[in-house]
């Protein structure tokens, strides 16, 4: 059985600047792997390349044996890869519920979407309590929970998380990492910067 994710010889440039050069990485189903490095080392670029936001100059990105480096981000999401970007990036003027529904944007199974909305309220009870609240009025930690929950609404098999604890209070960091451990127990594969 092929790895869930395999990067081979990945080369990414921003103009003349090499962001990634010859990167190889494999991730098996059910694993939780942390990608560590200094600022500017290419960690976020790696996630952005996997999710189709950035195109590699050379090399390949294979998901469950299939090359995906030339697919559009929406098609990659449909295959089962979700990306929770650095900096939360919630839609501040929209409600928590509207943000969550955006995460299920390409899904058409309304019953399953309702079940997943309930599941997000179980994983992150504060989101259930604040479904009608504007996302921009949430605390930083609550916004991070919302960003993770929004990514989970696509029902990913592989979840890419870019610095989910950045700038958060230790208690919220603990809560988020406990939730990530629970997701791993449920079978979600995690690649964490």
C-alpha positions in Angstrom: 0.0 0.0 0.0 1.4 3.4 -0.9 2.2 6.0 1.7 -0.6 8.5 2.4 1.7 11.4 1.3 5.0 11.3 -0.5 7.0 14.3 -1.5 9.9 13.6 -3.8 12.6 16.0 -5.0 10.3 19.0 -4.3 11.7 22.2 -5.6 9.8 25.5 -5.1 10.9 29.0 -6.0 9.5 32.5 -5.4 11.1 34.2 -8.4 14.9 33.7 -8.1 14.6 32.7 -4.4 14.7 28.9 -3.7 12.1 28.2 -0.9 12.5 24.4 -1.1 15.2 22.4 -2.8 15.1 18.6 -3.2 12.7 18.0 -0.3 11.7 14.3 0.3 9.0 13.4 2.9 6.7 10.5 3.5 3.8 10.2 5.8 1.9 7.0 6.5 -1.8 6.8 7.2 -2.6 7.5 10.8 0.7 9.2 11.6 1.2 12.6 13.2 4.4 14.2 12.0 5.8 17.6 13.0 7.8 19.6 10.5 10.3 21.7 12.4 12.7 24.4 11.3 13.7 28.1 11.6 11.6 30.9 10.2 12.1 31.0 6.4 13.1 27.4 6.1 10.2 26.5 3.9 7.8 24.8 6.3 4.7 26.8 5.3 5.7 26.6 1.6 5.8 22.8 2.0 2.2 22.8 3.2 1.1 25.4 0.6 2.6 23.1 -2.1 0.9 20.0 -0.8 -2.5 21.8 -0.8 -2.0 23.2 -4.4 -1.7 26.9 -3.5 1.9 26.9 -4.7 3.2 24.9 -7.7 6.5 23.2 -7.5 9.2 23.9 -10.1 10.3 20.3 -9.9 9.5 17.1 -8.0 6.3 15.4 -7.1 3.5 15.4 -4.5 1.7 12.1 -4.3 -1.4 11.6 -2.2 -2.4 7.9 -1.7 -0.2 7.1 -4.7 -1.8 9.7 -7.0 0.2 12.7 -8.2 -1.5 15.9 -7.1 1.1 18.7 -7.7 -0.8 20.1 -10.7 -4.3 19.9 -9.2 -6.3 22.9 -8.1 -6.7 23.4 -4.3 -10.4 22.6 -4.4 -9.8 19.3 -6.1 -7.1 18.4 -3.5 -9.6 19.1 -0.8 -12.1 16.8 -2.5 -9.5 14.0 -2.4 -9.2 14.3 1.4 -6.6 16.9 2.2 -7.4 20.0 4.3 -5.1 22.9 5.1 -5.4 25.0 8.3 -3.2 28.0 7.5 -1.0 30.0 9.8 -2.7 33.0 11.3 -6.2 31.4 11.5 -7.7 33.4 8.6 -11.3 33.1 9.7 -13.9 35.3 7.9 -14.3 37.9 10.6 -17.6 39.4 9.4 -19.3 36.0 9.1 -20.7 33.9 12.0 -19.0 30.8 13.4 -21.7 28.7 11.7 -21.1 30.4 8.3 -17.3 29.9 8.6 -17.9 26.2 9.4 -20.3 25.8 6.4 -17.6 27.3 4.2 -15.4 24.4 5.2 -18.0 22.0 3.8 -18.3 24.1 0.6 -18.0 21.4 -2.0 -20.1 18.8 -0.1 -23.7 18.2 -1.0 -24.7 15.8 1.8 -26.7 18.1 4.0 -27.4 15.4 6.6 -23.7 14.7 6.9 -22.9 18.4 7.2 -25.4 18.7 10.1 -23.8 15.7 11.8 -20.3 17.3 11.3 -21.5 20.6 12.7 -22.7 18.8 15.8 -19.3 16.9 15.9 -17.4 20.2 15.8 -19.5 21.4 18.8 -18.4 18.3 20.6 -14.8 18.8 19.7 -14.9 22.5 20.5 -17.8 23.2 22.8 -17.2 27.0 22.7 -18.0 27.0 19.0 -21.4 25.3 19.6 -22.2 28.0 22.2 -21.2 30.8 19.8 -22.5 29.6 16.4 -24.3 32.9 15.7 -21.4 35.1 16.9 -19.2 36.9 14.4 -15.9 35.1 14.0 -13.9 38.4 14.3 -15.2 38.8 17.9 -13.8 35.5 19.1 -10.5 35.3 21.0 -7.4 34.2 19.2 -7.7 30.7 20.7 -11.3 30.5 19.7 -10.5 31.6 16.2 -7.8 28.9 16.0 -10.4 26.3 17.1 -12.7 27.6 14.4 -10.0 27.4 11.7 -9.3 23.8 12.6 -13.0 22.9 12.8 -13.6 24.6 9.4 -10.8 22.5 7.9 -12.4 19.4 9.4 -15.8 20.1 7.8 -14.4 18.8 4.5 -13.9 15.4 6.2 -10.2 15.2 5.5 -8.0 12.1 5.8 -4.9 14.3 5.9 -5.0 17.5 7.9 -2.2 20.1 7.3 -1.8 22.5 10.3 0.5 25.5 10.1 1.5 26.7 13.6 -1.8 26.1 15.3 -0.5 27.2 18.7 1.1 30.5 17.5 0.4 33.3 19.9 -2.0 31.4 22.1 -2.2 31.1 25.9 -0.8 27.9 27.3 -4.2 26.6 28.4 -5.6 27.0 24.9 -2.5 25.4 23.4 -3.2 22.4 25.7 -6.8 22.2 24.6 -5.9 22.4 20.9 -3.2 19.7 21.2 -5.6 17.4 23.1 -8.1 17.9 20.3 -5.4 17.0 17.7 -4.5 13.9 19.7 -8.2 12.9 19.6 -8.3 13.5 15.8 -5.3 11.2 15.4 -7.1 8.5 17.5 -10.0 8.9 15.1 -7.7 8.1 12.2 -7.0 11.5 10.8 -3.4 11.8 9.6 -1.7 15.0 10.7 1.2 17.0 9.3 2.0 19.8 11.7 4.3 22.8 11.3 
